[in-house]
Amino acid sequence: MQRLKIVFSGPMGAGKTQAISSLSDIPVVSTEVMNTDLDTNAKLLTTVGMDYGELTIDGGASIGLYGTPGQERFNFIWPILSQGALGVVILIDHSAADPVADLAHYLKTFDGIYDGRIVLGVSQVDKMPEREFSIYRDYLASIGRNLPLFPVDMRKREDVLLLVESIIASLEQSE
């Protein structure tokens, strides 16, 4: 059986744990603990190691779903988890103070540690509908990048599955 790997990364609160929970065919292995950095993000729990789930796709291939911690102090694990990944999904919280800065930071970071496929998912769009979604496409155009970009509700399996399918489709195109 073929074994693949996809990494979910992004700032704390972007929905990495929820995304993996929405997709996983097995109970998710999680390293969530009480958040002690409530000044940065008011969420109750935060990932400090990684999240892990599995998704079986048509043809029987199994995809390991790895979620990175969002806090910068745990960024040492990002390159470790990215090794051998089929793709990286960067999740951005649309309702954050400066989501474009978050996007810029994660793209720069992953450009330095990962040279594969990157797909962008933007969560929490419903929490800030007055903010234009086009800010992400405009930013990508300004830096000369053309990456798959989707608004996503991490609670909806079909939304998160679209991110994974985008990575798989880009792999099939390159073969």
C-alpha positions in Angstrom: 0.0 0.0 0.0 1.3 3.4 -1.0 2.0 5.8 2.0 1.9 9.5 1.5 2.3 12.5 3.8 0.7 16.0 3.9 1.5 18.6 6.4 -0.9 21.3 7.7 0.8 24.4 9.1 -0.2 28.0 9.9 -0.6 30.3 12.9 -2.3 29.3 16.1 -6.1 29.3 15.7 -6.1 28.8 11.9 -7.7 25.4 12.2 -5.0 22.8 11.7 -6.3 20.4 14.4 -9.9 20.8 13.2 -8.8 20.2 9.6 -7.1 17.0 10.4 -10.0 15.9 12.6 -12.5 16.6 9.8 -10.5 14.4 7.4 -9.0 11.6 9.5 -10.4 8.0 9.2 -8.8 7.2 12.5 -9.0 8.9 15.9 -6.6 11.9 15.7 -3.4 11.7 17.8 -3.1 15.1 19.3 -0.6 16.9 21.5 -3.0 19.7 22.5 -2.5 21.3 26.0 -3.9 24.3 27.8 -2.9 27.5 26.0 -0.7 29.6 28.2 -0.3 32.3 25.6 -3.8 33.8 25.9 -2.5 37.3 25.0 -1.7 36.0 21.5 -4.7 33.9 21.0 -7.7 33.3 23.3 -8.3 29.7 22.3 -8.4 27.2 25.2 -6.1 24.5 23.8 -3.1 24.6 21.5 -0.9 22.0 19.8 2.6 21.8 21.2 4.0 18.8 19.3 2.0 17.7 16.3 -1.4 16.3 15.3 -1.7 13.1 13.3 -4.5 11.5 11.4 -4.9 9.3 8.4 -7.0 9.5 5.2 -7.4 6.6 2.8 -8.1 7.8 -0.8 -9.4 6.0 -3.9 -7.0 3.3 -4.9 -6.2 2.4 -1.3 -3.3 4.9 -0.8 -3.0 6.1 2.8 -2.2 9.7 3.5 -0.6 10.6 6.9 -2.0 14.0 8.0 0.5 15.9 10.1 -0.4 19.2 11.9 2.4 21.5 13.1 2.1 23.6 16.2 1.3 27.2 15.3 3.4 28.9 18.0 6.7 30.2 16.8 8.5 28.7 19.8 7.8 25.3 18.4 8.9 26.1 14.8 11.9 23.7 15.1 9.5 20.8 14.3 8.2 22.3 11.0 11.1 21.2 8.9 11.2 17.8 10.5 7.5 17.2 9.8 7.9 18.5 6.2 10.6 16.0 5.2 9.2 13.7 2.6 5.8 15.4 2.4 3.8 15.3 -0.8 2.6 18.8 0.0 2.1 21.4 2.7 -1.2 23.1 3.4 -0.7 26.6 4.9 -3.8 27.7 6.8 -4.4 31.3 7.4 -7.0 32.8 9.8 -8.9 35.5 7.9 -10.0 37.1 11.1 -6.5 37.6 12.5 -5.1 41.1 13.0 -2.9 40.9 9.9 -3.5 37.7 7.9 -1.4 38.8 4.9 1.6 39.2 7.2 0.9 35.7 8.5 0.7 34.4 4.9 4.0 36.2 4.1 5.7 34.7 7.1 4.6 31.1 6.5 5.5 31.3 2.8 8.9 32.6 3.6 9.5 30.0 6.2 8.4 27.1 4.1 10.2 28.4 1.0 13.4 28.0 3.2 12.6 24.4 4.5 10.4 22.8 1.8 10.6 22.7 -1.9 7.4 20.9 -2.8 3.7 21.7 -3.4 2.0 24.3 -1.3 -1.7 25.0 -1.1 -3.3 27.8 0.8 -6.5 27.6 2.9 -8.1 30.6 4.5 -10.3 29.9 7.5 -12.6 32.0 9.6 -13.8 34.0 6.6 -17.3 34.2 8.1 -15.9 36.1 11.2 -14.7 39.0 9.1 -16.8 39.2 5.9 -16.0 42.9 5.5 -12.3 42.0 4.7 -11.9 41.3 1.0 -10.7 37.8 0.2 -8.8 39.3 -2.7 -6.0 40.5 -0.4 -4.4 37.1 -0.6 -4.4 36.8 -4.4 -3.2 40.5 -4.6 -0.3 39.6 -2.2 0.6 36.5 -4.1 0.6 38.4 -7.4 2.9 41.1 -5.8 5.5 38.4 -5.0 5.1 36.6 -8.3 3.5 33.4 -6.8 0.5 31.5 -8.2 -0.6 29.0 -5.6 -3.9 27.3 -5.1 -6.0 29.4 -2.7 -9.3 28.4 -1.1 -11.7 29.8 1.5 -12.3 26.8 3.8 -14.5 25.9 6.8 -12.3 23.4 8.7 -15.3 21.8 10.2 -16.5 20.7 6.7 -14.8 17.5 5.4 -15.4 18.4 1.8 -13.7 21.8 2.2 -10.6 20.3 3.7 -10.6 17.5 1.2 -10.4 20.1 -1.5 -7.0 21.2 -0.2 -5.7 17.6 -0.2 -7.2 16.9 -3.7 -5.4 20.1 -5.0 -2.1 18.7 -3.9 -2.8 15.3 -5.4 -4.0 17.0 -8.7 -0.8 19.0 -8.9 1.3 15.9 -8.4 -0.6 14.1 -11.2 -0.1 17.1 -13.5 3.7 17.0 -13.0 4.0 13.3 -13.7 
